[in-house]
């Protein structure tokens, strides 16, 4: 649905600016007039649809756009209930639209916005509703929502960068697997037949290729089925608490990639912690929210241990050091924050630092992985070349000697 930037005047004469989503310019005029705003200027913004269409659960883009528009409306002085109603009309996501309609009804019934949103956890996650609750209680709801969409944008960009960097190696590995399967199923059997006709003495490289080819031909479907079953079993296992903890621990130890995962997780921890503290939330409650937003069970368990130690009277720094989950930089910044009372600023600095590190390392990830891929593919090509051409060279040499 199109977006429009407007400039208008309220009945008091005060100038207001903002952004609305509507089917056309006339609908924008109707919305503004219903809000008591006289439109002065309305400009269409050339963008994609406001929210993703369909009946699935809202994604990152949906939530970011919702927060951005919610902040614009509230900053322009629009009441919360009316802002929710406007966004409900603009939403193209069925589940988000349904949730916003229910939230608007709850607000009209006298409920708080955080409580109303908390009834829809799959649409508005725990982090989302807790930050809004703090903003609502402190009278700084627009600022809290602004912090939310800034956080969601940074978090989304970081994850997209990592996925983008891993796309190339994944394609190369997938293509290599397909080529190897085709060689084993069709090419090598043809050479094997030729070698048997000539009675050539086969080197170990060729015997290895022939053995692998025979196994692929006779057990190929079973092999593929086994790989698929193993993949499904692995996915099911990592969905369990023990499996998730095991996999999240292993992810941090994967060469090259593990370092990026750790940096991205620490950046998310620091930014979420800073946002909670800046909103006026107590440390223990902030850690509770942060733990629920961290996509790593191992670090989440460390944060939970921090909570327990803080409840027993330890400082943030002592509890963080005891957890063993954090780098020296995080501990140093926590120490400075503990001494100065500016932990939120220190954590913001940590988040910025690690986000830059992630961006740099992700940018160079393909460069770091390429030598490994080239070495692997070079080894495969070498074995294929030796396994196929050495017997042919031997047969050609034998034929030459006979001819001589």
N, C-alpha and C positions, 0 to 999 in steps of 0.2 A: 504494500500500500504506500502511496506517495507521502513524502514528508514535506512540511512547509514551515519556514521560519517567518514569524510574524512580529510586527511592531504595532502597539495599540495604546490606548489610554483608558484608564479606569474612570469611574464616575467622579472620583476626587480630583481628576486631572493628572494623576501620576502616570508617567510613561512606563510601559512594561514591554519586555521582549521575551520571546520564548519559541518553542518548537512544538508542533502538533502533527499528528498523522491522521489523514482523512482521505476519503475517496476522491475528492476534488476541492477546488478553492472555495466553492459555495458552502461545502460542509464545514470548512475551517471558519468561515464567517459566522455560520450558525453557532458553532461551538463557542466562539469568542463572545458573541452577543449573549448567549445563555449564561456566560460567566461574568457578565457585566463589563465587558471590555469592548471598546469601540475600535475596530480594526483601522489602522492607518496604512500599513504596508504588509503584503503577504507575498512571499517569494518561495517558489518550489525548489526543493533540494533534490538533485538528481542522484539517487542512491537506490540500492536494492530494497526489496520489501522489508518492512519494519521488523517483522518476526518471521521465522521460518514457517512455511505452510505445512499442514499435516496434523495428524492426531497423536504424534509421538510426544514424549516428555520434552520440555523446553531444554534447549542446549545452551552453550555459552553465549552465542550471539543473541539469543532471545533474552537472556538475563541481563546482558550488558546493555542492550537497547532499552529494555524496560527501566533499568536504573538510570540511564542517561535521560530518558524522557521524563521519568518521575522527578528527577532532580530539577530539570528545566521547569516543569510545571510548579513544583513547590517553591522554587526560587523566585518564580514570577508572582507568588502570592496566592496560588490556587489552593483551596482547601484539599486535605488529603482524600476525603471521600470522592470529591468531584474529579480529582486527578486519577484515582483508580478507575472510576467510571469511564473517563475518556480513554484511558489505556485499554480497558476492556473492549471498548468499541473498535479500537485500532488493531487489536491483536489478531494475527492470522493463525496462531497455534491453538488448536482446539482445547488442549488441556490447560494451557495458560489462560485462555479466555474463560474457561469454566471456573478456574481457581480465582481469577480476578472478580468474576461476578459474585462468587461466594464471599470473597473478602469485602467487597463493597456492601453486601447485605449485612455482614457482621459489623462493619463500621457504623452503618445506619442504626443497628441494634444497640450500639454503645460499647462494643468491644474495642480494645486497643489494636492498632494495626499489626504489631508483632504477634499478638495472640491469634489474630485472624489469619495471618500468613502461616503461623506455626501449625495450623490444621491441615496444611498441604505440604508436607515435608519433601515430597518428590519434586515439587515445583519450586519451593523456597527452602533451600537447605538450612541446616542448623546455624551455620556461620551467618547466613543471610539474615535470618530472623533475630538472632542475638544482637548483631550490630544495629539493626533497626530498633530493637527494644532499647538499647543504650541511647541511641540518638533521640528516641521518643521521650525517654525519661529525663534526658538532659536538655530538652528543648532545641536540639541541634539535628533534627531529622534530615534536612536537606544535606548537611555536611556529611552525615553518616552514609547517606545513599551515594553521594559523590565519591567517598572513599571506597565504597563497595564496587562501583563500576570501574574505578581506576585499578583496584586490585584484580578484578576479574579480567580486565583487558591485559594486564601484565602477565597474569597466570596463564591465560589462553595463548598469548604470543610465545611464551617460554615452551609450552608443551608442543605447539605447532612447529617451532624451530627444531626441537628434538626429533619429532616425527619426520620432518622434511629431511633432516640429515641422515636418518636411518633408511630412507626410502631407496636411495641408490644402492647401498649394499644389499638390501633385501631383494631388489630386482636382479642384481648380478647373481646372487646365490640361487634364486629361483630359476633363472635362465640356465645356469650351470647344471642344476639338477635335471632339467628337462633335456638338455643336450646329452648329458651322460646317459640318461635312460634311453634315448633314441639310438645312441651309438651302441650301447649294450644289446639292445633289442634287434637292431637291423644291420648295422655296419659290421661290427666285429664277427657275427655269425657268417657273413659272406667271406670274410678273410679266412676264418677258421676252416671253412669248407675248401677253400683254395689251398691252404697249407696242407691239409690232409691228403689232397689229391697228389701233391708233389712229394709227400712224405718228408717234409722239412723237419729238421731238428729244432724245436722251438725253445727260445730263451725264456728265463723266468718271467720277464715282463709280459711276454705274449701269453704264457700259461696263466698268469694272473688275470689278464684281460679276458681270456676264454672262460676261465672259471667264473669270473664275475658275470660275464655275459650269459652263461648257462643258468646261473642262479637267477638272474633277472628274467630270463625267458620262462623258466619253469615255476618260479615263485614270485614273479613280479606283482601280480594282483594281490597275493597274500602279503607281500612286503608293503605295498601301498596301504592296504587295509590295516596292517599293524601300525604303520606310522600315523594314520588318521586316528586309530583307537588310542594310541599313546598320547597324541596331542589332546584329544578330548579328555582322557584321564588326567593329564597334567592340568588342563584348565579347571576341571572339577576339583582337583586337589588344592590348587592355589586359591580356590574360593572358600576353603575351610580355614578356620583361624590358624591352625598349626601350619597348614600349607602356605597361607599368605605370609606368615612370619618368616618361614624358611625362604620363600622366593624373594621377599623384600630384602632379606639379609644377603642373599646371593647376588641380587641386582647391584648392590653397592660394591661388589668385588669383581664384577666383570671388567676385564681390561679395557681401558679407554672410556667405555660407555659408563662404567660404574662411577667414575669421578664426576661426570656430568650429571648423573642422576642424583648423587649426593649434593652437589652444589645447587641444583634446582630445588631439591627438597628443603635444604637449609634456607634458601631464598624465600620459599613459600612460608616456612616457619617464621622467619624474621619479619616478613611483611605483615603476615596475619597477626602476629603478636604485637607489633607496633600499632597496627590499626585498632586492635582491641584496647590497648593501653591508652592510646590517644582519645578514644571515645569515652574514657573515664571508667572503664571496666576494671574491677579488682584483679590482682595477679592470678589468683587461683581460678577464678571464672574464665579469665583470658586463656590460661593454659588448657582448660577444659575444652574451649572452643577450638583452639589451635590444634589440639590433639585430634579432634574430629575432622579437621580439614586437611590433615597431612596424609598424603597417599602413600604412606610407607609404614607398615605395622611395626617394624623394628624401632624407628624413631618415635612413633606414636607411643610405644611401650616406655621409651625413655622419658617422654613428656609426662606420662602418667606417674612414673616414679618421681619425677620432679614435684608433681602435685602432692604426693604423699609426704615427701620430705618437707615441703613448705608448710603443710598442715601440722608437721611436728615441730615447726619453729625455725627451720633452716632458711637462709637467704636464697634469692634466686640463683646467685653465683654458686653457692655451695651445692645446691640441688642439681644444677646443670653440670657441675664438675663431677659429681658423684654418679650421674647417669651414664657418663662415658659416651654419650651420643653426639657430642658437639666438638667442632674444630677449635683450635687455639684462638682463631679470630673471634668466633662467637663468644668464647669465654672472656676474652680481653674486653670486648665491647660491653658485655654484661657487667664486668667489674667496674668499668667507667660509669655505666648507667647506674649501678648500685651506689657508687660514691656521690654522683652528681644529682641523682634523682631524675635523670633524663634517659631512662631506659628505652622509651619509645623512639627517641631520636637516634640512639645508638643502634637499635634494631632496624630502623629504616635505612641507616647507612650500611649495615650488614646486607640487607636485602638488595640494595642498589649495587653493592660490590659483587655479590654472587650472581646477580642477574647479568651484569656485564661479563663476568667470567663465563657464564653459561653461553651467552651470545657468541663470545670469542671462540670458545672450545667447540661449539656446535658448528660454527662457520668453518673451522679447520678439521672437523670430524672426518669428512670425506677424504681429506688429504692424509689423515692419519691411518685410515682404514685401507686406502688404495694399495699401499705396499703389501699388506697382508693378503688382500684379494688377488693381487698380481702374482704373489709368490705361490698361492694355492692353485691358481689357474695355470701358472707356469709348470708346476709339478704335475698336474693332470695331463697337460699337453705333452710334457716330456715322456711320461709313461706311455701315453697313446702312441707317440711317434716311435719310441724305441720298440714297443710291443708289436707294431704293425710293420715298420720299415726294416727292422733288423732281420727278420726271417726272409723278407723279400730280397734284401741285399745278399743274404746267404744263398738263396736259391739262384739269384743272378750270377753270383760268383761260381757256384757249382756248375751251372749251365755253361759258363764261359770255359771252365776247365775241360768239360767234356768236348766242347766244340773245338778246343785247341788240340 
